[in-house]
Amino acid sequence: MASELRLKKPKDFRNVFRKGRRLSSSYFALYACKTDLPQPRLGVSISKAHFKLATRRNRLRRIAREIFRGKITTRPGGHDFVIVSKAACQSNRMREAIADLKKIMQNITGQHDK
């Protein structure tokens, strides 16, 4: 994913948490906030407590970015999105977590305007 499509700075994450709307599922919380930028951006926060191995956390991040690239980057207008893992999201449930991530990304269509 291109660098300009990612949230990197803590200030950007805080802005989305503070001003954005929250959409929850079993394994993830998705925060969305409208911005003045021409393209959408994504930030992913996967807790070490939920996925102990870095390889699993990184795999989930890559999958989240791929889903984001396919579903969101085709939409016009700028929005910032942050995906946060929940306590129910455990490394031994990777397939369920991926399915849940796809579901929550599909649900944001039309629900992230603020």
Contacts in CASP RR format, 6 or more apart in sequence:
PFRMAT RR
TARGET T0000
AUTHOR 0000-0000-0000
METHOD contacts of the structure
MODEL  1
MASELRLKKPKDFRNVFRKGRRLSSSYFALYACKTDLPQPRLGVSISKAH
FKLATRRNRLRRIAREIFRGKITTRPGGHDFVIVSKAACQSNRMREAIAD
LKKIMQNITGQHDK
1 42 0 8 1.000
1 65 0 8 1.000
1 68 0 8 1.000
1 69 0 8 1.000
4 39 0 8 1.000
4 41 0 8 1.000
5 39 0 8 1.000
5 40 0 8 1.000
5 41 0 8 1.000
5 42 0 8 1.000
5 68 0 8 1.000
5 69 0 8 1.000
5 73 0 8 1.000
6 41 0 8 1.000
6 42 0 8 1.000
6 43 0 8 1.000
6 65 0 8 1.000
7 13 0 8 1.000
7 16 0 8 1.000
7 41 0 8 1.000
7 42 0 8 1.000
7 43 0 8 1.000
7 80 0 8 1.000
7 82 0 8 1.000
12 41 0 8 1.000
12 80 0 8 1.000
13 43 0 8 1.000
13 45 0 8 1.000
13 82 0 8 1.000
15 33 0 8 1.000
15 80 0 8 1.000
16 31 0 8 1.000
16 32 0 8 1.000
16 33 0 8 1.000
16 80 0 8 1.000
16 81 0 8 1.000
16 82 0 8 1.000
17 31 0 8 1.000
17 82 0 8 1.000
19 33 0 8 1.000
19 114 0 8 1.000
20 31 0 8 1.000
20 32 0 8 1.000
20 33 0 8 1.000
20 114 0 8 1.000
21 31 0 8 1.000
21 32 0 8 1.000
21 33 0 8 1.000
21 111 0 8 1.000
21 112 0 8 1.000
21 114 0 8 1.000
22 29 0 8 1.000
22 30 0 8 1.000
22 31 0 8 1.000
23 29 0 8 1.000
23 30 0 8 1.000
23 31 0 8 1.000
23 32 0 8 1.000
23 104 0 8 1.000
23 107 0 8 1.000
23 108 0 8 1.000
23 111 0 8 1.000
23 112 0 8 1.000
24 30 0 8 1.000
24 86 0 8 1.000
25 100 0 8 1.000
25 103 0 8 1.000
25 104 0 8 1.000
25 107 0 8 1.000
26 86 0 8 1.000
26 88 0 8 1.000
26 96 0 8 1.000
26 100 0 8 1.000
27 85 0 8 1.000
27 86 0 8 1.000
27 88 0 8 1.000
27 89 0 8 1.000
27 93 0 8 1.000
27 96 0 8 1.000
27 97 0 8 1.000
27 100 0 8 1.000
27 101 0 8 1.000
28 83 0 8 1.000
28 84 0 8 1.000
28 85 0 8 1.000
28 86 0 8 1.000
28 89 0 8 1.000
28 97 0 8 1.000
28 100 0 8 1.000
28 101 0 8 1.000
28 104 0 8 1.000
29 83 0 8 1.000
29 84 0 8 1.000
29 86 0 8 1.000
30 81 0 8 1.000
30 82 0 8 1.000
30 83 0 8 1.000
30 84 0 8 1.000
30 104 0 8 1.000
30 105 0 8 1.000
30 108 0 8 1.000
31 81 0 8 1.000
31 82 0 8 1.000
31 84 0 8 1.000
32 79 0 8 1.000
32 80 0 8 1.000
32 81 0 8 1.000
32 108 0 8 1.000
32 111 0 8 1.000
32 112 0 8 1.000
32 114 0 8 1.000
33 79 0 8 1.000
33 80 0 8 1.000
33 81 0 8 1.000
33 112 0 8 1.000
33 114 0 8 1.000
34 78 0 8 1.000
34 79 0 8 1.000
34 112 0 8 1.000
34 113 0 8 1.000
34 114 0 8 1.000
35 41 0 8 1.000
35 78 0 8 1.000
35 79 0 8 1.000
35 80 0 8 1.000
36 78 0 8 1.000
37 77 0 8 1.000
37 78 0 8 1.000
37 80 0 8 1.000
38 77 0 8 1.000
38 78 0 8 1.000
39 73 0 8 1.000
39 77 0 8 1.000
39 78 0 8 1.000
40 68 0 8 1.000
40 72 0 8 1.000
40 73 0 8 1.000
40 75 0 8 1.000
40 77 0 8 1.000
40 78 0 8 1.000
40 79 0 8 1.000
40 80 0 8 1.000
40 81 0 8 1.000
41 78 0 8 1.000
41 79 0 8 1.000
41 80 0 8 1.000
41 81 0 8 1.000
42 64 0 8 1.000
42 65 0 8 1.000
42 68 0 8 1.000
42 72 0 8 1.000
42 80 0 8 1.000
42 81 0 8 1.000
42 82 0 8 1.000
42 83 0 8 1.000
43 80 0 8 1.000
43 81 0 8 1.000
43 82 0 8 1.000
43 83 0 8 1.000
44 60 0 8 1.000
44 61 0 8 1.000
44 64 0 8 1.000
44 65 0 8 1.000
44 82 0 8 1.000
44 83 0 8 1.000
45 82 0 8 1.000
45 83 0 8 1.000
45 84 0 8 1.000
45 85 0 8 1.000
46 57 0 8 1.000
46 60 0 8 1.000
46 61 0 8 1.000
46 85 0 8 1.000
47 85 0 8 1.000
48 57 0 8 1.000
49 87 0 8 1.000
50 85 0 8 1.000
50 86 0 8 1.000
50 87 0 8 1.000
50 89 0 8 1.000
50 90 0 8 1.000
50 91 0 8 1.000
51 57 0 8 1.000
51 60 0 8 1.000
51 85 0 8 1.000
51 89 0 8 1.000
51 90 0 8 1.000
51 91 0 8 1.000
52 91 0 8 1.000
53 91 0 8 1.000
56 91 0 8 1.000
56 94 0 8 1.000
59 94 0 8 1.000
60 85 0 8 1.000
60 94 0 8 1.000
60 97 0 8 1.000
60 98 0 8 1.000
60 101 0 8 1.000
63 98 0 8 1.000
63 101 0 8 1.000
64 83 0 8 1.000
64 101 0 8 1.000
67 101 0 8 1.000
67 102 0 8 1.000
67 105 0 8 1.000
68 81 0 8 1.000
68 105 0 8 1.000
71 105 0 8 1.000
71 106 0 8 1.000
71 109 0 8 1.000
72 79 0 8 1.000
72 81 0 8 1.000
72 105 0 8 1.000
72 108 0 8 1.000
75 109 0 8 1.000
79 112 0 8 1.000
81 108 0 8 1.000
81 112 0 8 1.000
83 101 0 8 1.000
83 104 0 8 1.000
85 97 0 8 1.000
89 97 0 8 1.000
89 100 0 8 1.000
90 97 0 8 1.000
END
